[in-house]
Amino acid sequence: MRLLRGILCLAALLAVSCSKEAGFNFSDAAPEFYKADVIVTIKQDADGTVFFQYGSDRLYPGAGYPFERQCRAMASVTIYAEEVPLYGHRVDVNWLEPIDQGAFIPYPAEGYGSDGIDVLTKSWITSVEDGYVTLHYMAWWGDPAGHHDFFLVQGEDPYELTLMHNANGDEETVYSEGTIYFDINSLPPTEDGPHKLRINWTSTEGNPVSAEFDFETRT
């Protein structure tokens, strides 16, 4: 886990974040560009063009942007009013940090860990979009931190999932934040609009917790 670097990136993001519901805030005072911190999916078209999926919008980091694999990432970008056909607003990438990926386990599954975790449901980072669950969380870590595993386990109802955390015996020394994402594109398609997705987990105090999100199959 890139724990320390992830914490530093999160601190920067939380200082000046850009909510995807707010849209692009070009104004008379700043008509050409502005800086924003965002959570995106890094994607590549069939012709090799790389772009960032940002909610229902696209951002274009420029021709020849490097691509390793499709993933979720946190980034600081400068967004320009200029739009590139098919790829959305042009952006400069100030920094970008791929988010760690957890494992999505199809039903039936059990025994993947029972260590507590606290999901920050009101954080702008926590979201269900573009076929991914992205979670901003708090958990206990050792100092130095050991390796932790995170699983999102599908229930008998495919739209009810359980978040499981295995600290692998790491000591509970530092209560610290992190981010994790899961690819849930294998869920049954939602054909009639958004479907309620329920996620259950056990808090660091040992209490059962759940939250519901709107989930819609990627188009």
C-alpha positions in Angstrom: 0.0 0.0 0.0 1.3 3.5 -0.9 0.1 4.7 2.5 2.2 7.7 3.2 2.1 9.2 -0.3 -1.6 8.5 -0.4 -2.2 10.4 2.8 -0.2 13.4 1.5 -2.3 13.4 -1.7 -5.5 13.1 0.2 -4.5 16.1 2.4 -4.0 18.2 -0.8 -7.2 17.0 -2.3 -9.3 17.7 0.8 -7.9 21.3 0.9 -9.3 22.3 -2.5 -11.6 19.6 -4.0 -13.8 19.9 -7.1 -17.2 18.3 -6.8 -18.4 16.7 -10.0 -21.9 17.8 -9.3 -20.7 21.4 -9.4 -19.7 21.3 -13.0 -16.9 23.4 -14.6 -16.7 26.8 -12.9 -15.4 29.1 -15.6 -16.3 32.7 -14.8 -15.7 36.3 -16.0 -12.9 36.5 -13.5 -11.2 33.3 -14.7 -12.6 32.8 -18.3 -9.8 30.5 -19.7 -8.7 28.0 -17.0 -8.8 27.1 -13.3 -7.1 24.5 -11.1 -9.1 21.6 -9.5 -8.6 18.4 -7.6 -10.6 15.5 -9.0 -11.2 11.7 -8.9 -11.2 10.3 -12.5 -11.0 7.0 -14.4 -8.0 6.9 -16.7 -9.2 5.4 -20.0 -7.9 4.7 -23.5 -9.9 4.5 -26.7 -9.4 1.8 -29.4 -7.2 4.2 -31.3 -4.9 4.6 -28.3 -6.1 8.1 -27.2 -6.0 8.6 -23.4 -8.7 10.6 -21.7 -10.0 11.0 -18.1 -13.6 10.1 -17.3 -14.9 12.6 -14.8 -18.4 11.8 -13.8 -20.4 12.1 -17.0 -17.8 14.4 -18.5 -14.4 13.8 -20.2 -11.1 15.6 -19.7 -8.3 15.5 -22.3 -4.7 15.4 -21.0 -3.1 15.8 -24.4 -1.8 13.6 -27.2 0.7 11.0 -26.1 -0.3 10.9 -22.5 1.2 7.6 -21.0 -1.2 4.7 -20.3 -0.6 1.6 -18.3 -4.1 0.3 -17.5 -7.6 1.6 -16.8 -7.9 2.6 -13.2 -9.2 5.2 -10.8 -6.9 8.0 -9.8 -6.8 11.2 -7.8 -5.3 14.2 -9.6 -4.7 17.9 -9.5 -5.4 19.3 -12.9 -5.7 22.7 -14.6 -8.9 22.7 -16.7 -9.1 24.9 -19.7 -12.2 26.3 -21.4 -11.0 24.9 -24.7 -12.8 21.7 -25.6 -11.3 18.9 -27.7 -14.0 17.1 -29.9 -15.0 13.8 -28.4 -12.6 14.2 -25.4 -13.9 17.2 -23.5 -12.0 20.0 -21.8 -8.2 20.1 -22.3 -6.3 19.7 -19.0 -2.7 19.9 -17.8 -1.9 17.3 -15.1 -0.1 18.9 -12.1 0.1 15.5 -10.3 -1.7 12.2 -10.5 -1.8 9.3 -8.1 -3.5 6.0 -9.0 -5.8 4.7 -6.3 -5.2 1.2 -4.9 -7.6 -1.4 -6.2 -9.3 -3.9 -4.0 -10.8 -7.3 -5.1 -14.4 -7.6 -6.1 -15.5 -11.2 -5.1 -18.6 -12.7 -6.7 -21.2 -14.6 -4.7 -20.8 -16.9 -2.8 -17.8 -15.8 -0.8 -16.9 -15.5 2.9 -13.9 -15.4 5.2 -12.1 -12.5 3.6 -11.4 -10.6 6.8 -13.2 -9.1 9.8 -11.0 -6.2 10.8 -12.9 -2.9 11.2 -13.0 0.0 8.8 -14.8 3.4 8.8 -16.1 4.5 5.4 -16.4 8.3 5.1 -19.7 8.3 3.3 -20.0 12.2 3.3 -16.5 12.6 1.6 -16.6 13.8 -2.0 -14.1 11.1 -2.8 -16.6 8.3 -1.9 -18.7 7.5 -4.9 -20.3 4.9 -7.1 -19.8 5.9 -10.7 -18.5 4.7 -14.1 -18.7 1.0 -12.9 -16.5 1.6 -9.9 -17.0 1.9 -6.1 -14.4 4.4 -4.8 -14.2 4.7 -1.0 -12.5 7.2 1.3 -12.0 5.4 4.6 -10.2 5.4 8.0 -8.6 2.4 9.6 -6.0 1.3 12.1 -2.4 0.8 10.9 0.9 -0.2 12.4 3.9 2.1 12.5 5.5 1.3 10.1 2.3 0.1 8.3 1.9 -3.5 7.2 0.1 -4.8 4.1 -3.7 -4.6 4.3 -6.2 -6.3 2.0 -9.6 -5.0 1.0 -12.5 -7.0 -0.6 -16.0 -6.1 -1.8 -18.0 -9.3 -1.5 -21.2 -9.8 -3.5 -24.2 -11.2 -1.6 -27.0 -13.4 -2.8 -28.7 -10.2 -3.8 -26.1 -9.0 -6.4 -26.8 -5.3 -5.4 -26.0 -5.9 -1.8 -22.2 -6.0 -1.1 -20.1 -6.4 2.0 -16.8 -4.5 2.4 -14.2 -6.7 4.2 -10.9 -5.7 5.6 -8.0 -8.0 6.5 -5.2 -6.1 8.3 -3.1 -9.3 8.3 -2.2 -8.9 11.9 -0.9 -5.3 11.6 -0.8 -3.4 14.9 -3.4 -0.8 15.7 -1.0 2.1 16.2 -2.1 4.9 13.8 -5.7 5.7 12.9 -5.3 7.0 9.4 -7.2 7.6 6.1 -6.9 6.0 2.7 -8.7 5.4 -0.5 -9.6 2.1 -2.3 -11.6 1.3 -5.4 -13.4 -1.8 -6.8 -14.4 -2.6 -10.3 -18.1 -3.7 -10.2 -18.8 -3.7 -13.9 -19.7 -7.4 -13.7 -22.9 -6.6 -11.8 -26.2 -7.3 -13.6 -27.0 -4.4 -15.9 -29.4 -1.8 -14.7 -31.8 -1.4 -17.6 -34.4 0.9 -16.2 -32.3 3.7 -14.7 -30.2 3.8 -11.4 -30.5 0.9 -9.0 -29.9 1.1 -5.2 -26.6 -0.5 -4.3 -26.2 -1.3 -0.6 -22.7 -1.7 1.0 -22.3 -3.2 4.5 -19.2 -3.1 6.7 -18.0 -3.4 10.3 -16.7 -0.2 11.9 -13.5 0.0 13.8 -15.6 -0.1 17.0 -17.1 -3.4 15.9 -20.5 -2.1 14.9 -22.4 -3.1 11.7 -22.8 -0.1 9.3 -24.4 0.2 5.9 -25.0 2.9 3.2 -26.9 3.0 0.0 -25.7 4.5 -3.3 -27.3 4.9 -6.8 -25.7 2.5 -9.2 -26.2 2.6 -13.0 -24.4 0.4 -15.5 -21.7 2.2 -17.5 -22.9 3.3 -20.9 
